[in-house]
Every structure is written in structure tokens, then in C-alpha cells.
Amino acid sequence: MRVTVLCAALAALGMPMWAADDVNADEIIKKFAAKELEFLQARNNYTYRQSVKMEEVEGGGKWEEVADIIFSPEGKRMEKVVYAPVISLHHIGLTPEDIQDLRNVQPFVLTTPEIADYDIHYLGREKIDEVGCYTFSVKARKMVKGKRYFEGEIWVDDRDLQIVKTYGKGAGLNAQNQAFPKFETYREQIDGKYWFPTYTHASDTLHFKDGQNVPIRMTVKYQDYKHYEGRSTIKFGDVVEEGKTPPAATKKQ
């Protein structure tokens, strides 16, 4: 947790943490959530290529997939898998929750309607690659079965008021023997206006309830963003899949 000594002292006294650097955290949250909603709507009108690679450090098991997020001639957003070799994971299996995290949690977006779902706390100021940022911790207030949440920290550009980096993991109510890696997602400015996710990386050990520990590496790249001139009202993550998709399975020993 990145908190200055002064912030920690104020918190111990029951005073708001933003007082340490004269920041109105509630106002910043309100503004960046509105910007995130604008960004979300803009990204729904872009095509791009998403490349995923997950490896088991021990044993050499692997899952790879390359998919293009495109639009049909009728303007319907769709996902077209262009590369998907046979999955060779030995110690873990992909679950629906893994796919949800890939689509919605790792490229995390926190919009105005979603603020009520999270406890958001201001941690202070920090620079990411010379970009001044406000840092916040984010955690679900109450989890609903079947829904996935982000849990970790976000860095918000103090000028554009958009998320430029996230660090954390996917969370939810999971009855099965499941584990999810911590990851970092970076965004870059596209077309001089919006900060779009371009890179996610995880290098973590998955600790399962049955005592199994599986080191993994994962990389996700989002490339070749191009603006689509047609109209789209698709919500983020709602895609029509075309071609072969990874089978849903429970985590296995």
C-alpha cells in the first residue's frame, strides 16, 4: 500500500487521508468515474487484437489465443479467434471466471454506475512513467454470486482523470477450488484522448485450497486499435464469439 507517513498519521486520528495533500478525493472519484464511462463508450467503437499467453512455470504447460475484436458488416461487435493452438496446461484448467477476468477485470474500468459496488480510498500521489497520478485502493463492498470484481490499486492520471495503471486480482464468490493471479495492466493514450489498456502481465503462484501451488506467467497484449465509423451500443465484454474458444473447466489438481 502506497501511503505517505503523514497520510497514515491522519488516518490513525480518524481524519480523511486526502487532507495530507489537500485533495478532495470524493470529487476526484466522481470526475474520473465519469471520464471512465466516456472512455468505455469510446472503446466500444474500436477494433483491436487481443493476444493471450499463459504458461505454467513448472512443466511447460501453455494456453495461447489471438483474437480480433471487430464488427460485422451489419455493425455487430464480435470476437474472431485467429490463432488457438491446442491447450497444453497440465496443472490448472480454465474456468468461466478466468474468461470473465480476461475480458472485464484485467482491463478494469470503473464507471459512475459501478462506484456504489466498491469501497474506494485515496492513498496519495505518485508518478507512473512521469505521469502524475492519484492512487486509490479499490475493493468490492459486497460480492454477488456469479459476478467478478477487481481488488487492488488503481492509478488515475491527474490531468486526464482516467485510469492509467491497475494492480490487483480478480475476486468473487467461488465455491470451487480456484485461485487467481495478481496482475498489472498498463494503458496508453490512443488518438490523443483516451487511455486504452495495452498490456497486462502476471507472474504469480496460484495457491489452491487443496494445498497445490502452481507458479504461472501470463501476458495479454491489446494492439492495433482502430476507430470504427459505424454505430455500436455494445457493453464492454459483451461479444459474439466466432470460431474456437477455450473450453470451460474447473481448476484441476
C-alpha positions as CSV (number, residue, x, y, z in Angstrom):
1,M,0.0,0.0,0.0
2,R,1.5,3.3,-1.1
3,V,0.6,5.8,1.7
4,T,2.8,8.6,3.0
5,V,3.7,8.8,6.7
6,L,1.5,11.9,7.0
7,C,-1.5,10.2,5.4
8,A,-1.1,7.2,7.8
9,A,-0.9,9.5,10.8
10,L,-4.1,11.3,9.7
11,A,-5.9,8.1,9.2
12,A,-4.9,7.0,12.7
13,L,-6.5,10.1,14.0
14,G,-9.7,9.5,12.1
15,M,-9.1,12.3,9.6
16,P,-9.6,11.9,5.8
17,M,-6.4,10.9,4.1
18,W,-6.8,13.4,1.3
19,A,-6.2,16.2,3.8
20,A,-2.5,15.4,3.6
21,D,-2.1,16.9,0.2
22,D,-5.3,19.0,0.0
23,V,-7.1,16.7,-2.4
24,N,-10.9,16.3,-2.5
25,A,-10.9,12.6,-3.0
26,D,-14.7,12.3,-3.4
27,E,-14.7,14.9,-6.2
28,I,-11.8,13.2,-8.0
29,I,-13.6,9.8,-7.8
30,K,-16.8,11.4,-9.2
31,K,-14.9,13.0,-12.1
32,F,-12.7,10.1,-13.1
33,A,-15.7,7.7,-13.0
34,A,-17.5,9.9,-15.4
35,K,-14.4,10.0,-17.6
36,E,-14.1,6.2,-17.4
37,L,-17.7,5.9,-18.6
38,E,-16.9,8.1,-21.6
39,F,-13.8,6.0,-22.3
40,L,-15.8,2.8,-22.1
41,Q,-18.3,4.0,-24.6
42,A,-15.4,5.1,-26.9
43,R,-13.6,1.8,-26.7
44,N,-16.7,0.0,-27.7
45,N,-16.3,1.7,-31.1
46,Y,-12.7,0.5,-31.7
47,T,-11.4,-2.7,-33.2
48,Y,-8.3,-4.3,-31.8
49,R,-6.3,-7.5,-31.5
50,Q,-6.0,-9.3,-28.2
51,S,-3.2,-11.8,-27.7
52,V,-3.2,-14.0,-24.6
53,K,-0.4,-16.3,-23.4
54,M,-0.5,-18.3,-20.1
55,E,2.3,-20.6,-19.1
56,E,2.9,-23.0,-16.2
57,V,6.4,-22.3,-15.0
58,E,7.0,-25.9,-14.0
59,G,6.1,-28.4,-16.6
60,G,5.8,-26.1,-19.6
61,G,2.0,-26.2,-20.0
62,K,0.6,-23.4,-22.1
63,W,-2.5,-21.7,-23.3
64,E,-2.4,-19.2,-26.2
65,E,-5.0,-17.4,-28.1
66,V,-5.1,-14.5,-30.5
67,A,-8.5,-12.9,-31.3
68,D,-9.6,-9.8,-33.3
69,I,-12.4,-7.7,-31.8
70,I,-14.1,-6.5,-34.9
71,F,-17.5,-5.5,-36.3
72,S,-19.6,-7.4,-38.8
73,P,-20.9,-5.7,-42.0
74,E,-24.1,-5.1,-40.0
75,G,-22.2,-3.3,-37.3
76,K,-22.4,-6.0,-34.7
77,R,-19.4,-6.3,-32.4
78,M,-17.8,-9.7,-32.5
79,E,-14.7,-11.7,-31.4
80,K,-13.0,-13.7,-34.1
81,V,-10.3,-16.1,-33.0
82,V,-7.5,-16.2,-35.4
83,Y,-5.0,-18.4,-33.5
84,A,-5.7,-21.0,-30.9
85,P,-3.3,-24.0,-30.6
86,V,-4.3,-27.0,-28.5
87,I,-4.3,-26.1,-24.8
88,S,-1.5,-28.0,-23.0
89,L,-1.9,-26.9,-19.4
90,H,-1.1,-29.8,-17.0
91,H,-1.9,-28.5,-13.5
92,I,-4.6,-26.0,-14.0
93,G,-7.7,-25.6,-16.1
94,L,-9.5,-22.6,-17.5
95,T,-12.8,-21.7,-15.8
96,P,-15.6,-19.2,-16.8
97,E,-14.3,-16.9,-14.1
98,D,-10.9,-16.8,-15.8
99,I,-12.6,-15.7,-19.0
100,Q,-14.6,-13.1,-17.2
101,D,-11.4,-11.7,-15.6
102,L,-9.7,-11.7,-19.0
103,R,-12.5,-9.6,-20.5
104,N,-13.7,-7.4,-17.7
105,V,-11.3,-7.4,-14.7
106,Q,-7.8,-7.2,-16.1
107,P,-8.7,-4.2,-18.4
108,F,-10.5,-2.8,-15.4
109,V,-12.9,0.1,-15.9
110,L,-14.6,1.9,-13.0
111,T,-17.5,4.0,-14.2
112,T,-20.1,6.1,-12.4
113,P,-22.7,3.3,-12.2
114,E,-20.2,1.0,-10.6
115,I,-18.9,3.3,-7.9
116,A,-21.5,2.1,-5.5
117,D,-20.2,-1.5,-5.8
118,Y,-16.7,-0.6,-4.4
119,D,-15.0,0.9,-1.4
120,I,-12.5,3.4,-2.8
121,H,-9.9,5.0,-0.7
122,Y,-7.4,7.7,-1.7
123,L,-3.8,6.7,-1.0
124,G,-1.8,9.7,-2.2
125,R,0.1,11.0,-5.3
126,E,2.6,9.1,-7.4
127,K,4.2,9.2,-10.8
128,I,3.9,6.4,-13.4
129,D,6.4,7.0,-16.2
130,E,6.5,10.7,-15.5
131,V,2.7,10.9,-15.5
132,G,1.3,12.4,-12.3
133,C,-1.3,10.2,-10.7
134,Y,-3.8,9.9,-7.9
135,T,-3.6,6.4,-6.3
136,F,-6.6,4.7,-4.9
137,S,-7.3,1.3,-3.3
138,V,-10.4,-0.5,-4.6
139,K,-12.3,-3.4,-3.1
140,A,-15.8,-4.7,-3.6
141,R,-18.3,-3.7,-0.8
142,K,-20.4,-6.8,-1.3
143,M,-20.0,-9.6,-3.7
144,V,-22.8,-11.0,-5.8
145,K,-22.7,-14.7,-6.9
146,G,-21.7,-15.0,-10.5
147,K,-20.1,-11.6,-10.7
148,R,-16.4,-10.8,-10.8
149,Y,-14.8,-7.8,-9.2
150,F,-11.4,-6.1,-9.2
151,E,-9.5,-5.9,-5.9
152,G,-6.3,-3.8,-5.7
153,E,-5.0,-0.4,-6.6
154,I,-5.5,2.0,-9.5
155,W,-3.5,5.0,-10.7
156,V,-5.5,7.9,-12.2
157,D,-3.9,10.5,-14.4
158,D,-4.2,13.8,-12.5
159,R,-4.8,15.7,-15.8
160,D,-7.0,13.5,-18.0
161,L,-8.6,11.8,-14.9
162,Q,-8.5,8.3,-16.5
163,I,-7.0,5.1,-15.1
164,V,-3.5,4.5,-16.5
165,K,-2.5,1.5,-14.4
166,T,-4.1,-1.2,-12.3
167,Y,-2.5,-3.7,-9.9
168,G,-4.5,-6.4,-8.2
169,K,-6.5,-9.5,-8.9
170,G,-10.0,-10.8,-9.8
171,A,-12.3,-11.6,-6.9
172,G,-15.7,-13.2,-6.4
173,L,-17.7,-15.8,-4.6
174,N,-16.1,-19.1,-5.7
175,A,-17.3,-22.4,-4.3
176,Q,-14.8,-24.4,-6.3
177,N,-11.1,-25.0,-5.7
178,Q,-10.0,-21.9,-7.6
179,A,-7.2,-19.3,-7.5
180,F,-6.4,-16.2,-9.5
181,P,-3.2,-14.4,-10.1
182,K,-2.2,-10.8,-9.2
183,F,-1.7,-8.8,-12.4
184,E,-0.6,-5.4,-13.6
185,T,-2.4,-3.7,-16.5
186,Y,-1.0,-0.6,-18.3
187,R,-2.8,1.8,-20.5
188,E,-1.6,4.1,-23.3
189,Q,-3.1,7.1,-24.8
190,I,-4.8,6.3,-28.1
191,D,-5.7,9.0,-30.7
192,G,-4.5,11.7,-28.2
193,K,-7.6,11.4,-26.0
194,Y,-8.4,8.1,-24.3
195,W,-6.2,5.8,-22.2
196,F,-6.8,2.3,-23.6
197,P,-5.4,-0.9,-22.0
198,T,-2.4,-2.2,-24.0
199,Y,-0.5,-4.6,-21.7
200,T,-1.3,-7.0,-18.8
201,H,1.3,-9.1,-17.1
202,A,1.1,-11.6,-14.2
203,S,3.9,-13.6,-12.6
204,D,2.5,-15.3,-9.6
205,T,2.0,-18.6,-7.7
206,L,-1.6,-19.8,-7.5
207,H,-2.4,-21.2,-4.1
208,F,-5.3,-23.6,-4.1
209,K,-7.4,-24.7,-1.2
210,D,-6.3,-28.3,-1.6
211,G,-2.7,-27.3,-0.9
212,Q,-1.5,-27.3,-4.5
213,N,0.8,-24.3,-5.5
214,V,1.2,-23.6,-9.2
215,P,3.6,-20.9,-10.5
216,I,2.3,-19.2,-13.7
217,R,3.2,-16.4,-16.1
218,M,0.6,-14.6,-18.1
219,T,0.8,-11.8,-20.7
220,V,-2.1,-10.1,-22.5
221,K,-1.5,-7.6,-25.3
222,Y,-4.1,-5.3,-26.8
223,Q,-2.9,-4.0,-30.2
224,D,-3.8,-2.2,-33.4
225,Y,-6.7,0.0,-32.0
226,K,-8.7,1.4,-34.9
227,H,-11.8,3.5,-34.7
228,Y,-14.9,2.0,-36.2
229,E,-17.0,4.6,-38.0
230,G,-20.3,2.7,-37.6
231,R,-22.5,2.8,-34.5
232,S,-22.3,0.4,-31.6
233,T,-24.1,0.2,-28.3
234,I,-22.4,-2.9,-27.1
235,K,-21.4,-3.0,-23.4
236,F,-17.8,-3.9,-22.6
237,G,-17.3,-7.7,-22.6
238,D,-20.5,-8.5,-24.4
239,V,-19.1,-10.1,-27.6
240,V,-20.3,-12.6,-30.0
241,E,-17.7,-15.3,-30.3
242,E,-16.7,-16.8,-33.6
243,G,-14.5,-19.8,-34.0
244,K,-12.9,-22.0,-31.4
245,T,-13.0,-20.8,-27.8
246,P,-11.3,-22.3,-24.8
247,P,-13.5,-24.9,-23.0
248,A,-14.8,-24.1,-19.6
249,A,-13.4,-26.4,-16.9
250,T,-12.8,-26.4,-13.2
251,K,-9.3,-25.9,-11.8
252,K,-7.8,-29.3,-11.5
253,Q,-5.1,-31.0,-9.4
